[in-house]
Amino acid sequence: MTTNAFEDSYQRAAQEDRCGPRTRLAIPSQLRASGGRGFRTFVQDLSISGFSAAAINRMHEGQLCWLTMPGLQSMQAQVVWWQDCTVGCAFTELLSPIVHDDIIARYRGDGG
């Protein structure tokens, strides 16, 4: 069985990311599904490999979308899951650890 480079890098990053504590976030953002209109949302969880965000309308596994957070360009992602008005997505390109750490420092939910 062969996998593409995206799947390999995502799987490695997802496993590495799970060894660190997750920070609860509330980042006001915009999310746009392929072929749809953008809507306001809040990113609830962020890692270098993906995010979860509020999404009232159902999103489907494999669907492409674009996330725009304040001060950053839109980032392409793919829907991994949707449940109870929350969507989980994997970035097409891993987020830079420096950018990730900067975002966490700005939007940390514990006031730290």
Rosetta constraint file for C-alpha pairs under 8 A:
AtomPair CA 3 CA 7 HARMONIC 6.27 0.50
AtomPair CA 3 CA 8 HARMONIC 6.73 0.50
AtomPair CA 4 CA 8 HARMONIC 6.43 0.50
AtomPair CA 5 CA 9 HARMONIC 6.03 0.50
AtomPair CA 6 CA 10 HARMONIC 5.90 0.50
AtomPair CA 6 CA 92 HARMONIC 7.14 0.50
AtomPair CA 6 CA 93 HARMONIC 7.76 0.50
AtomPair CA 7 CA 11 HARMONIC 5.97 0.50
AtomPair CA 8 CA 12 HARMONIC 6.29 0.50
AtomPair CA 9 CA 13 HARMONIC 6.09 0.50
AtomPair CA 10 CA 14 HARMONIC 5.89 0.50
AtomPair CA 10 CA 49 HARMONIC 6.13 0.50
AtomPair CA 10 CA 90 HARMONIC 7.55 0.50
AtomPair CA 10 CA 94 HARMONIC 7.50 0.50
AtomPair CA 11 CA 15 HARMONIC 6.23 0.50
AtomPair CA 12 CA 16 HARMONIC 6.23 0.50
AtomPair CA 13 CA 17 HARMONIC 5.89 0.50
AtomPair CA 13 CA 48 HARMONIC 7.24 0.50
AtomPair CA 13 CA 49 HARMONIC 6.05 0.50
AtomPair CA 14 CA 18 HARMONIC 6.34 0.50
AtomPair CA 14 CA 49 HARMONIC 6.13 0.50
AtomPair CA 15 CA 19 HARMONIC 7.13 0.50
AtomPair CA 16 CA 20 HARMONIC 7.75 0.50
AtomPair CA 17 CA 47 HARMONIC 6.71 0.50
AtomPair CA 17 CA 48 HARMONIC 7.50 0.50
AtomPair CA 17 CA 49 HARMONIC 7.96 0.50
AtomPair CA 18 CA 22 HARMONIC 7.81 0.50
AtomPair CA 22 CA 45 HARMONIC 7.34 0.50
AtomPair CA 23 CA 45 HARMONIC 6.77 0.50
AtomPair CA 23 CA 46 HARMONIC 7.80 0.50
AtomPair CA 23 CA 104 HARMONIC 7.68 0.50
AtomPair CA 23 CA 108 HARMONIC 6.71 0.50
AtomPair CA 23 CA 109 HARMONIC 6.90 0.50
AtomPair CA 24 CA 44 HARMONIC 6.11 0.50
AtomPair CA 24 CA 45 HARMONIC 5.88 0.50
AtomPair CA 24 CA 108 HARMONIC 6.98 0.50
AtomPair CA 24 CA 109 HARMONIC 5.44 0.50
AtomPair CA 24 CA 110 HARMONIC 7.76 0.50
AtomPair CA 25 CA 43 HARMONIC 6.63 0.50
AtomPair CA 25 CA 44 HARMONIC 4.82 0.50
AtomPair CA 25 CA 45 HARMONIC 5.76 0.50
AtomPair CA 25 CA 46 HARMONIC 7.65 0.50
AtomPair CA 25 CA 104 HARMONIC 7.81 0.50
AtomPair CA 25 CA 107 HARMONIC 6.11 0.50
AtomPair CA 25 CA 108 HARMONIC 5.74 0.50
AtomPair CA 25 CA 109 HARMONIC 5.00 0.50
AtomPair CA 26 CA 42 HARMONIC 5.55 0.50
AtomPair CA 26 CA 43 HARMONIC 5.67 0.50
AtomPair CA 26 CA 44 HARMONIC 5.35 0.50
AtomPair CA 26 CA 107 HARMONIC 6.70 0.50
AtomPair CA 26 CA 108 HARMONIC 7.94 0.50
AtomPair CA 26 CA 109 HARMONIC 6.83 0.50
AtomPair CA 27 CA 42 HARMONIC 5.11 0.50
AtomPair CA 27 CA 43 HARMONIC 4.99 0.50
AtomPair CA 27 CA 44 HARMONIC 6.96 0.50
AtomPair CA 27 CA 69 HARMONIC 7.21 0.50
AtomPair CA 27 CA 107 HARMONIC 6.35 0.50
AtomPair CA 28 CA 40 HARMONIC 7.30 0.50
AtomPair CA 28 CA 41 HARMONIC 6.05 0.50
AtomPair CA 28 CA 42 HARMONIC 4.64 0.50
AtomPair CA 28 CA 43 HARMONIC 6.64 0.50
AtomPair CA 28 CA 69 HARMONIC 6.84 0.50
AtomPair CA 28 CA 70 HARMONIC 7.43 0.50
AtomPair CA 29 CA 40 HARMONIC 5.91 0.50
AtomPair CA 29 CA 41 HARMONIC 5.29 0.50
AtomPair CA 29 CA 42 HARMONIC 5.58 0.50
AtomPair CA 29 CA 43 HARMONIC 6.64 0.50
AtomPair CA 29 CA 67 HARMONIC 7.06 0.50
AtomPair CA 29 CA 68 HARMONIC 5.65 0.50
AtomPair CA 29 CA 69 HARMONIC 4.66 0.50
AtomPair CA 29 CA 70 HARMONIC 6.69 0.50
AtomPair CA 30 CA 38 HARMONIC 6.21 0.50
AtomPair CA 30 CA 39 HARMONIC 5.48 0.50
AtomPair CA 30 CA 40 HARMONIC 4.59 0.50
AtomPair CA 30 CA 41 HARMONIC 5.61 0.50
AtomPair CA 30 CA 42 HARMONIC 7.85 0.50
AtomPair CA 30 CA 67 HARMONIC 5.85 0.50
AtomPair CA 30 CA 68 HARMONIC 5.14 0.50
AtomPair CA 30 CA 69 HARMONIC 6.65 0.50
AtomPair CA 31 CA 38 HARMONIC 5.34 0.50
AtomPair CA 31 CA 39 HARMONIC 5.54 0.50
AtomPair CA 31 CA 40 HARMONIC 6.49 0.50
AtomPair CA 31 CA 41 HARMONIC 6.61 0.50
AtomPair CA 31 CA 65 HARMONIC 6.90 0.50
AtomPair CA 31 CA 66 HARMONIC 5.69 0.50
AtomPair CA 31 CA 67 HARMONIC 4.65 0.50
AtomPair CA 31 CA 68 HARMONIC 6.41 0.50
AtomPair CA 32 CA 36 HARMONIC 6.23 0.50
AtomPair CA 32 CA 37 HARMONIC 5.77 0.50
AtomPair CA 32 CA 38 HARMONIC 3.97 0.50
AtomPair CA 32 CA 39 HARMONIC 6.34 0.50
AtomPair CA 32 CA 65 HARMONIC 5.39 0.50
AtomPair CA 32 CA 66 HARMONIC 5.21 0.50
AtomPair CA 32 CA 67 HARMONIC 6.66 0.50
AtomPair CA 33 CA 37 HARMONIC 6.99 0.50
AtomPair CA 33 CA 38 HARMONIC 7.01 0.50
AtomPair CA 33 CA 59 HARMONIC 7.89 0.50
AtomPair CA 33 CA 63 HARMONIC 7.17 0.50
AtomPair CA 33 CA 64 HARMONIC 6.06 0.50
AtomPair CA 33 CA 65 HARMONIC 4.12 0.50
AtomPair CA 33 CA 66 HARMONIC 6.48 0.50
AtomPair CA 34 CA 63 HARMONIC 6.98 0.50
AtomPair CA 34 CA 64 HARMONIC 5.40 0.50
AtomPair CA 34 CA 65 HARMONIC 5.36 0.50
AtomPair CA 34 CA 66 HARMONIC 7.78 0.50
AtomPair CA 41 CA 53 HARMONIC 6.55 0.50
AtomPair CA 41 CA 54 HARMONIC 5.58 0.50
AtomPair CA 41 CA 55 HARMONIC 6.86 0.50
AtomPair CA 42 CA 53 HARMONIC 5.55 0.50
AtomPair CA 42 CA 54 HARMONIC 5.81 0.50
AtomPair CA 43 CA 51 HARMONIC 6.81 0.50
AtomPair CA 43 CA 52 HARMONIC 5.87 0.50
AtomPair CA 43 CA 53 HARMONIC 4.24 0.50
AtomPair CA 43 CA 54 HARMONIC 6.82 0.50
AtomPair CA 44 CA 51 HARMONIC 7.33 0.50
AtomPair CA 44 CA 52 HARMONIC 5.56 0.50
AtomPair CA 44 CA 53 HARMONIC 5.21 0.50
AtomPair CA 44 CA 54 HARMONIC 7.38 0.50
AtomPair CA 45 CA 51 HARMONIC 5.27 0.50
AtomPair CA 45 CA 52 HARMONIC 5.16 0.50
AtomPair CA 45 CA 53 HARMONIC 7.10 0.50
AtomPair CA 46 CA 50 HARMONIC 6.06 0.50
AtomPair CA 46 CA 51 HARMONIC 4.41 0.50
AtomPair CA 46 CA 52 HARMONIC 6.79 0.50
AtomPair CA 46 CA 100 HARMONIC 7.81 0.50
AtomPair CA 47 CA 51 HARMONIC 6.14 0.50
AtomPair CA 47 CA 95 HARMONIC 7.69 0.50
AtomPair CA 47 CA 100 HARMONIC 6.95 0.50
AtomPair CA 48 CA 91 HARMONIC 7.98 0.50
AtomPair CA 48 CA 94 HARMONIC 5.50 0.50
AtomPair CA 48 CA 95 HARMONIC 4.49 0.50
AtomPair CA 48 CA 96 HARMONIC 6.55 0.50
AtomPair CA 48 CA 97 HARMONIC 6.35 0.50
AtomPair CA 48 CA 100 HARMONIC 6.26 0.50
AtomPair CA 49 CA 90 HARMONIC 5.70 0.50
AtomPair CA 49 CA 91 HARMONIC 5.55 0.50
AtomPair CA 49 CA 93 HARMONIC 7.68 0.50
AtomPair CA 49 CA 94 HARMONIC 5.12 0.50
AtomPair CA 49 CA 95 HARMONIC 6.35 0.50
AtomPair CA 50 CA 77 HARMONIC 7.56 0.50
AtomPair CA 50 CA 88 HARMONIC 7.44 0.50
AtomPair CA 50 CA 89 HARMONIC 5.42 0.50
AtomPair CA 50 CA 90 HARMONIC 4.15 0.50
AtomPair CA 50 CA 91 HARMONIC 4.97 0.50
AtomPair CA 50 CA 94 HARMONIC 7.73 0.50
AtomPair CA 50 CA 95 HARMONIC 7.97 0.50
AtomPair CA 51 CA 88 HARMONIC 5.82 0.50
AtomPair CA 51 CA 89 HARMONIC 5.50 0.50
AtomPair CA 51 CA 90 HARMONIC 6.69 0.50
AtomPair CA 51 CA 91 HARMONIC 7.86 0.50
AtomPair CA 52 CA 86 HARMONIC 6.68 0.50
AtomPair CA 52 CA 87 HARMONIC 5.39 0.50
AtomPair CA 52 CA 88 HARMONIC 4.27 0.50
AtomPair CA 52 CA 89 HARMONIC 6.24 0.50
AtomPair CA 53 CA 86 HARMONIC 5.57 0.50
AtomPair CA 53 CA 87 HARMONIC 5.45 0.50
AtomPair CA 53 CA 88 HARMONIC 6.72 0.50
AtomPair CA 54 CA 85 HARMONIC 5.87 0.50
AtomPair CA 54 CA 86 HARMONIC 4.53 0.50
AtomPair CA 54 CA 87 HARMONIC 6.31 0.50
AtomPair CA 55 CA 59 HARMONIC 7.63 0.50
AtomPair CA 55 CA 85 HARMONIC 4.94 0.50
AtomPair CA 55 CA 86 HARMONIC 5.16 0.50
AtomPair CA 55 CA 87 HARMONIC 5.98 0.50
AtomPair CA 56 CA 85 HARMONIC 4.66 0.50
AtomPair CA 56 CA 86 HARMONIC 7.24 0.50
AtomPair CA 57 CA 85 HARMONIC 6.94 0.50
AtomPair CA 58 CA 82 HARMONIC 6.78 0.50
AtomPair CA 58 CA 85 HARMONIC 7.07 0.50
AtomPair CA 59 CA 63 HARMONIC 7.14 0.50
AtomPair CA 59 CA 79 HARMONIC 7.12 0.50
AtomPair CA 59 CA 81 HARMONIC 7.85 0.50
AtomPair CA 59 CA 82 HARMONIC 6.04 0.50
AtomPair CA 59 CA 87 HARMONIC 7.02 0.50
AtomPair CA 60 CA 79 HARMONIC 6.44 0.50
AtomPair CA 60 CA 80 HARMONIC 7.88 0.50
AtomPair CA 60 CA 81 HARMONIC 7.07 0.50
AtomPair CA 60 CA 82 HARMONIC 6.85 0.50
AtomPair CA 61 CA 78 HARMONIC 7.59 0.50
AtomPair CA 61 CA 79 HARMONIC 4.94 0.50
AtomPair CA 61 CA 80 HARMONIC 5.05 0.50
AtomPair CA 61 CA 81 HARMONIC 5.59 0.50
AtomPair CA 61 CA 82 HARMONIC 7.45 0.50
AtomPair CA 62 CA 78 HARMONIC 5.64 0.50
AtomPair CA 62 CA 79 HARMONIC 5.18 0.50
AtomPair CA 62 CA 80 HARMONIC 6.33 0.50
AtomPair CA 63 CA 78 HARMONIC 5.60 0.50
AtomPair CA 63 CA 79 HARMONIC 5.31 0.50
AtomPair CA 64 CA 76 HARMONIC 7.10 0.50
AtomPair CA 64 CA 77 HARMONIC 5.86 0.50
AtomPair CA 64 CA 78 HARMONIC 4.57 0.50
AtomPair CA 64 CA 79 HARMONIC 6.41 0.50
AtomPair CA 65 CA 76 HARMONIC 5.83 0.50
AtomPair CA 65 CA 77 HARMONIC 5.35 0.50
AtomPair CA 65 CA 78 HARMONIC 6.01 0.50
AtomPair CA 65 CA 79 HARMONIC 7.27 0.50
AtomPair CA 66 CA 74 HARMONIC 5.82 0.50
AtomPair CA 66 CA 75 HARMONIC 5.29 0.50
AtomPair CA 66 CA 76 HARMONIC 4.48 0.50
AtomPair CA 66 CA 77 HARMONIC 5.93 0.50
AtomPair CA 67 CA 74 HARMONIC 5.35 0.50
AtomPair CA 67 CA 75 HARMONIC 5.20 0.50
AtomPair CA 67 CA 76 HARMONIC 6.54 0.50
AtomPair CA 67 CA 77 HARMONIC 7.34 0.50
AtomPair CA 68 CA 72 HARMONIC 6.50 0.50
AtomPair CA 68 CA 73 HARMONIC 6.13 0.50
AtomPair CA 68 CA 74 HARMONIC 4.39 0.50
AtomPair CA 68 CA 75 HARMONIC 6.41 0.50
AtomPair CA 69 CA 73 HARMONIC 7.43 0.50
AtomPair CA 69 CA 74 HARMONIC 7.35 0.50
AtomPair CA 75 CA 91 HARMONIC 7.10 0.50
AtomPair CA 75 CA 92 HARMONIC 7.84 0.50
AtomPair CA 76 CA 91 HARMONIC 5.99 0.50
AtomPair CA 76 CA 92 HARMONIC 5.65 0.50
AtomPair CA 76 CA 93 HARMONIC 7.62 0.50
AtomPair CA 77 CA 89 HARMONIC 5.93 0.50
AtomPair CA 77 CA 90 HARMONIC 5.26 0.50
AtomPair CA 77 CA 91 HARMONIC 4.06 0.50
AtomPair CA 77 CA 92 HARMONIC 4.99 0.50
AtomPair CA 77 CA 93 HARMONIC 7.96 0.50
AtomPair CA 78 CA 89 HARMONIC 5.28 0.50
AtomPair CA 78 CA 90 HARMONIC 5.30 0.50
AtomPair CA 78 CA 91 HARMONIC 6.42 0.50
AtomPair CA 78 CA 92 HARMONIC 6.82 0.50
AtomPair CA 79 CA 87 HARMONIC 7.01 0.50
AtomPair CA 79 CA 88 HARMONIC 6.03 0.50
AtomPair CA 79 CA 89 HARMONIC 4.35 0.50
AtomPair CA 79 CA 90 HARMONIC 6.53 0.50
AtomPair CA 80 CA 87 HARMONIC 7.69 0.50
AtomPair CA 80 CA 88 HARMONIC 5.54 0.50
AtomPair CA 80 CA 89 HARMONIC 5.11 0.50
AtomPair CA 80 CA 90 HARMONIC 6.55 0.50
AtomPair CA 81 CA 87 HARMONIC 5.79 0.50
AtomPair CA 81 CA 88 HARMONIC 5.12 0.50
AtomPair CA 81 CA 89 HARMONIC 7.00 0.50
AtomPair CA 82 CA 86 HARMONIC 5.64 0.50
AtomPair CA 82 CA 87 HARMONIC 4.30 0.50
AtomPair CA 82 CA 88 HARMONIC 6.22 0.50
AtomPair CA 83 CA 87 HARMONIC 6.51 0.50
AtomPair CA 91 CA 95 HARMONIC 7.38 0.50
AtomPair CA 95 CA 99 HARMONIC 6.85 0.50
AtomPair CA 95 CA 100 HARMONIC 6.45 0.50
AtomPair CA 96 CA 100 HARMONIC 6.10 0.50
AtomPair CA 97 CA 101 HARMONIC 6.03 0.50
AtomPair CA 98 CA 102 HARMONIC 6.22 0.50
AtomPair CA 99 CA 103 HARMONIC 6.21 0.50
AtomPair CA 100 CA 104 HARMONIC 6.23 0.50
AtomPair CA 101 CA 105 HARMONIC 6.12 0.50
AtomPair CA 102 CA 106 HARMONIC 6.31 0.50
AtomPair CA 103 CA 107 HARMONIC 6.12 0.50
AtomPair CA 104 CA 108 HARMONIC 5.25 0.50
AtomPair CA 105 CA 112 HARMONIC 7.67 0.50
AtomPair CA 108 CA 112 HARMONIC 6.35 0.50
